């Protein structure tokens, strides 16, 4: 490791110039040159900042995530209407489980409309058929969370969930076991 105190004036000047030139990397302005490890701190922070991907970038690289979001959105509208409780459940899942921030939702919606409008629910679910049981169970768990968010499971919602469950060979016992292991209380 390089002790910053040993860096020449020229290198310190270049680091300060870099901080001034790249105002979007605000954390560089807060550098202290006495006793910190500049080589590790600066470069790790720059790398972390530049490598952070947007939700749409992550979607473009993850067909399973696109398929799951497509199924979840279709479930919200399966009964022919947009229910706020179901939308809230979808938004919580997107934030908590997929790290999609609220400000990214319009771009995510546009991405789904643009790139998956021809994908059927059967095609979307088929992507999960070869995945590990935990991933398939997670998808079904998300579907159930959204369907029961408004305290009413519409026949169209039930039919969509039943098709996905059948296609993925997820049993009620597996779902119950998963629910017990996650510490969720039975409704």
C-alpha positions in Angstrom: 0.0 0.0 0.0 1.1 3.5 -0.7 1.1 6.0 2.1 -0.4 9.2 0.8 1.9 11.3 2.9 4.8 10.1 0.7 3.1 11.2 -2.6 4.9 14.0 -4.3 3.4 17.5 -4.7 2.9 16.8 -8.4 0.8 13.7 -7.7 -1.2 15.4 -5.0 -1.8 18.3 -7.5 -3.1 15.8 -10.1 -5.4 14.2 -7.6 -6.8 17.6 -6.7 -7.2 18.4 -10.4 -9.1 15.1 -10.9 -11.4 16.0 -8.1 -12.1 19.4 -9.6 -12.6 18.0 -13.1 -15.0 15.3 -12.1 -17.6 17.0 -10.0 -20.0 14.1 -10.3 -17.6 12.1 -8.3 -18.3 14.3 -5.2 -16.6 11.9 -2.8 -13.2 12.8 -4.3 -13.5 16.4 -3.0 -13.4 15.1 0.6 -10.0 13.4 0.3 -7.6 13.9 3.1 -4.0 13.3 2.2 -2.7 12.8 5.7 -2.5 9.2 6.8 -5.0 7.7 4.4 -4.4 5.0 1.8 -5.1 7.0 -1.3 -4.4 4.1 -3.7 -7.1 2.0 -2.1 -9.7 4.6 -1.2 -9.8 6.6 -4.4 -9.7 3.8 -6.9 -12.1 1.6 -5.0 -14.6 4.5 -4.8 -14.2 5.4 -8.4 -14.6 1.8 -9.5 -17.7 1.3 -7.3 -19.3 4.5 -8.6 -18.6 3.8 -12.3 -19.6 0.1 -12.1 -23.0 0.7 -10.5 -25.6 -0.3 -13.1 -29.1 1.1 -13.5 -32.1 -1.1 -13.2 -32.6 -1.1 -17.0 -29.0 -2.2 -17.5 -29.5 -5.0 -15.0 -32.8 -6.0 -16.8 -31.0 -6.0 -20.2 -28.5 -8.5 -18.8 -31.0 -10.7 -16.9 -33.8 -12.4 -18.9 -35.1 -14.1 -15.8 -35.6 -10.8 -14.0 -37.4 -9.4 -17.1 -39.6 -12.6 -17.2 -40.4 -12.4 -13.5 -41.3 -8.7 -13.6 -43.5 -9.3 -16.7 -45.4 -12.1 -14.8 -45.8 -9.9 -11.7 -47.1 -6.9 -13.7 -49.5 -9.1 -15.7 -50.8 -10.5 -12.4 -51.6 -7.0 -11.2 -53.7 -6.4 -14.3 -55.1 -10.0 -14.6 -58.5 -9.0 -13.2 -58.8 -6.2 -15.7 -58.2 -3.4 -13.3 -55.3 -1.8 -11.5 -55.6 -2.3 -7.8 -53.5 0.0 -5.6 -52.8 -2.6 -2.9 -51.5 -5.0 -5.6 -49.4 -2.2 -7.1 -48.0 -1.4 -3.7 -47.1 -5.1 -3.2 -45.4 -5.1 -6.6 -43.4 -1.9 -5.8 -42.3 -3.4 -2.5 -41.1 -6.6 -4.2 -39.3 -4.5 -6.9 -37.5 -2.4 -4.3 -36.8 -5.1 -1.7 -36.0 -8.1 -3.8 -34.7 -6.6 -7.1 -33.2 -3.3 -5.8 -35.2 -1.2 -8.3 -35.6 2.3 -6.9 -38.8 4.2 -7.3 -37.2 6.8 -9.5 -36.2 4.0 -11.9 -39.7 2.6 -12.3 -40.7 4.7 -15.4 -37.6 3.5 -17.2 -38.3 -0.1 -16.1 -41.9 0.1 -17.3 -40.8 1.5 -20.7 -38.2 -1.3 -21.0 -40.8 -4.0 -20.3 -43.3 -2.4 -22.8 -40.6 -2.1 -25.5 -38.8 -5.4 -25.2 -41.4 -7.9 -23.8 -44.7 -6.9 -25.2 -44.8 -10.1 -27.4 -43.7 -12.4 -24.6 -46.6 -14.6 -23.3 -46.9 -15.5 -19.7 -46.2 -19.2 -20.6 -43.0 -18.1 -22.3 -41.9 -16.0 -19.4 -42.6 -18.8 -16.9 -40.8 -21.3 -19.1 -37.5 -19.5 -18.4 -37.8 -20.6 -14.8 -38.5 -24.3 -15.4 -34.8 -25.3 -15.3 -33.9 -23.0 -12.4 -33.2 -24.2 -8.9 -36.3 -24.9 -6.7 -35.7 -21.9 -4.5 -35.8 -19.5 -7.5 -39.0 -21.1 -8.8 -40.6 -21.0 -5.3 -39.6 -17.3 -5.0 -41.4 -16.4 -8.2 -44.6 -18.2 -7.0 -44.2 -16.6 -3.6 -44.1 -13.1 -5.3 -47.2 -14.0 -7.4 -49.1 -15.0 -4.3 -48.0 -11.9 -2.4 -49.4 -9.7 -5.1 -52.6 -11.7 -5.6 -53.6 -11.6 -2.0 -52.5 -7.9 -1.4 -56.1 -6.7 -1.9 -57.5 -9.5 0.2 -59.3 -11.0 -2.8 -57.9 -13.4 -5.3 -59.7 -12.9 -8.6 -60.3 -16.0 -10.8 -58.0 -14.6 -13.5 -55.2 -14.2 -11.0 -55.8 -17.7 -9.7 -55.7 -19.0 -13.2 -52.4 -17.3 -14.0 -50.8 -18.5 -10.8 -52.1 -22.0 -11.4 -50.5 -22.1 -14.9 -47.2 -20.9 -13.6 -47.2 -23.3 -10.6 -48.0 -26.2 -13.0 -45.4 -25.2 -15.5 -42.7 -24.9 -12.8 -43.7 -28.1 -10.9 -43.9 -26.2 -7.6 -45.9 -28.1 -5.0 -47.9 -26.6 -2.2 -45.7 -28.5 0.3 -42.6 -26.7 -1.1 -44.3 -23.4 -0.8 -45.3 -24.1 2.8 -41.8 -25.3 3.7 -40.3 -22.2 2.1 -42.7 -20.0 4.0 -41.9 -21.7 7.3 -38.2 -21.4 6.7 -38.4 -17.7 5.9 -40.1 -17.1 9.2 -43.4 -15.9 7.7 -46.5 -16.4 9.7 -49.4 -18.2 8.0 -52.4 -15.9 7.1 
